[in-house]
């Protein structure tokens, strides 16, 4: 069995996934190889996409491709895995704003930890093992350090994936009007969204400035996110063999609960769909049937 078939089977992907993704992975891999050769040092590649866009699977497939076809050592690292612990988010919610208890938006990650992990993975020197954090979405908390995976370092390429990787802040005058009922009811003074935007302008901007390339998986619209995230929830419950498990830590996320959860992501997701295609290095379009349908190369 070819490694692509093994990958599809291991990740329980639909038949035809490898054939569909192959030309896009090849395109991105060529850009990465060129960037690596030009920099002559390890590089960080961002893979960005709304929830349910398939960015994690794409990044893993790309990592395998790089290792097998270009002989570059590559590792995937998710922004999700440096979410603040539940206890720290609860403290943040008490201190700054109640909406920050829900993981997702800028301000709910440990950016300093992300920098340390990226430094450890890419710093040239003696061979070593790097403990890469893991976030347990079924428990809505960071996994214990003894459960973190150990990665051989240094690596040539880090594929840094996450729903808001590469996002840029909104203009201040765009923050006044709420985009949904969550903001209207629970962020009436715009303090939460203004704080999120400020984090994008400061420490998250510094983190994303490390990217040598940015790849965007562009979903058809924000409306697709609800349906696709619901599919993710079902897959998570199946993997846990527990019909009541859900990724926000609730004992069985209802449709209304899922809708509320996604509303935390809406403002920035819509902003990214509007603005990121203009500055991403590669934009790959995802159709309603989850298949990749086209791409556009940006800065060459």
N, C-alpha and C positions, 0 to 999 in steps of 0.2 A: 504494500500500500504506500503510495506517495505521501510525503509529509503533509501536503495540502489536504489530502483525504483524511489523514489522521487528525489534523487540526479541526476540520469540520465535524468529525465524529466526536472528538473530545469535548468540543464546545456546543454540541447539539445544535449545529447551525443548519439552515435549510439547504437542500440539494441545490447546487448551482452557485452557492456563495463564493467559492474559490474562483470560479470562472468569471463571475461578475466583478469581484474586487481586484483581480489580478492586474489589469491594465492601469488602474489607479495606484495600486501599491508600487508597480514598476515605475510609474512617473514620479512618485514621491521619493522612492529609493534613489533614483538617478539624481534628484535635486540634493538629497542628503549626501550622497557620495561626493558630488561636486563641492558642496559646502565644506565637507570634512577635509577634502584635499586642499582647498583654498585656505582654510584656517590652520591646518597642520596641528590641530589639537582637538580634544574631545568637544563635542557640540551638543547643545540642548535643542530638541525639536518639539514644538508645541503641537498637540493634537486637540482641537477644540470642537465642541459640538453640543447642541442642546441635549437634554435628557432623552434617552431612547434612540439617539442618532446612530449608535453602534460604534462610538469612538473607541471604547475600551477594546472591543474585539478587533477593530481595524488596527489599533496600535499593536496588539499582540501578534496579529498576522504580519504586520510590517516588520516587527522585531525578528520574527522567524525568517522572513524574506532577506533582511539585511544580513543576518548571520550566515545563511546558506548561499546567497547569491553574490554578496559583495565582500563577505568575510570580515565585515565590521562587527565588532562585539556591541550588542545593543541590549538595553534593558528598559522595561516599562516602569514608570513611576507615576502614580495618580495623585493629583491634587486632593482628591477625596481622602486619601490616606493620611493627610496631615490635618484633618478636621480637629478642632479643639475637643478635648474630652467632654463628656456630658456634664461633669461637675464644673468644668471651666466655663462652659456655655451657660450653665445655670447661674453661675456667679456673674458672668457678663450681662446676662439678661436682667439681673437684679440691680447691677451697677449702672448700666448704660441704657438698655431698651429691651422690653420683654420679647420682641420679635427675634432677637439675637440668640434665643435659646434653640431655635430651629436651625440646624446646620444647612449650609448651602451658600449663602451670599458672602462676598468679601467681608472680612471681619470675624468669620467663624472658623478660620484656618490658623494654624500655627506657622506663620510665614518664616520665622526664624528657623524652625525645625526643617522646613523645606529647603532653605539655603544650606543648612548643614549637611543634609542628605545629598543634595546635588554636588556640593563641594567634595564630599567623601567619594562619590561615585566617579567623579571626573578628574580628581587630582592625580597627576602622574606621579609614579613612585613605585615602591615595592608592592607586589601583589598582596591583596588583603580581602577580608570579608567585611561587607557593610550590611548592617542590619537595617532593612527598609521597613518603615512603619506599615501597619495595616489597620484599617478601620472596619469594625464589625457592624454592618448596617442593620443586621437583625437585632442587635443589642443597642444600636445608636450610640456606640462608644468605641473609643480606640481599643484595639486588641492589646492584651498584655505583651510586653516586650519580648518575652520568651517565645511568643508565637509569631514574631516578625520573621520574614524570610531573610535569608543570608545570601547576598549577591557578591559574586567575584568582581573585584575592582582592581584597577581602573577600567572603565569601559570607553568605547569610542563614541557611542551615541546614547543619549538618554531621551526616550520618548515620553514627554511630560504631558499627560492627558488629563482633561478635566473640562467640565461644562463651561467654566468662565475663564479658562486659560487664554491669555492674550487680550482679554477685554480691556477697553479703555473707558475712562469716565465720561459721563454725560455732561453737557453744558449745564451750569447751575440753574439757568432759567427753565430747564426742562423738568426740574424736580418738583415744581409746585403742584401740578395737578396729579391726583392719584390715578393709577392705571387700572385698578381693580377694587373690589369691595374690601379686601384685606387692608390695603393702604388707606382707603377712605375711613374705615372704622377704627383701625389700630395704629395708624401713623398720621393722625390728623395734622400734626404740626410739621410733618415731613422730616422729623429728626432721624428716624431710622434710615430712610433712603438717602438722606444727606450724609449720614455717617458712612454708609456703604460706599457712596460715591467718593468720599474723601479717602477712604482706604484704597480704592482703585487708583486714585491720583498719586498716592504716596508709596506705601510699602509694597503693594501689589504691582505697581508700575516698575519698581526696582526689581522685583522677582521676574516679571515678564520681559524685562529688558535683557535678561540673560539668553533669550531665545535667539538661535541662529536662523531658524525657519519657523513659520507658523502655518499649519494646515487646518483648514476649517471644513467640517462636515456640515453642509447647510441643509437643514430640514425645510420642508415646503412652507411651513408657517408655525406660529406658536400653537395653534389649535392641535397640531399633530402631537405635541408634547404630552398632552393629557392621555391620549390613546396609547402612545408608545410607552409612557411611564407605567401605565396600568399593566402592560405586558411584562415589563421588568418586574413588577411586584409579583405577578403570578409565577414567573420563573424563579424568583427568590424563594417563594413559599414552597414550590416543588422541590427545590434543591435542599431545603431544610426539612422536607417531609412533614411540614407543620402548616396546615391551612390557615392558622391564625397569625403566623409570623408576617411581619412587614418591615420595610426598610426604614421607617422613621421611629421604630421602637415601640409603636402602639400595638396592643394585642388585637390585631385585625383591623387594618385600615379600611374604613368604609369609603365609598365613592366620594362622599362629601369631605372626608378627611384627606383623601388624596388630592382633591381639588384645592383645598386650603393649603396643603403642602406645596403644590406647584405654584400657587399664587406668590409665594416668597421669591420665586425665580423669574416671574413674568417680566418685570420691568427690564432687567438686565438682558434677558434672552431676546426680547424684542429689539432692544438697542443694538445688540450684537448682530442680529439678522440684518439690521439696517446699515450698520457701519463697517463690520469686519470684512466683508467681501472687498472693500476698497484697499485694505492694507494687508490682508493675508497673502502669503506666498503661493498657496495652492488652495482653491475652493472646489470642493467636490459636492455635487448636488445629490441629495437623497430623495427619492420619490416616495409617494404614499405607500407603496408596496415594500419599502425598505431597501430597494435596489438602488445602486449608484447609477446615475444616468448621464453624467457629464462632468467635466472639470474645466477649470480655468487656471492657468499659471499666472502668478503675479510677477513680482520683481524677479528678474533673471540676473 
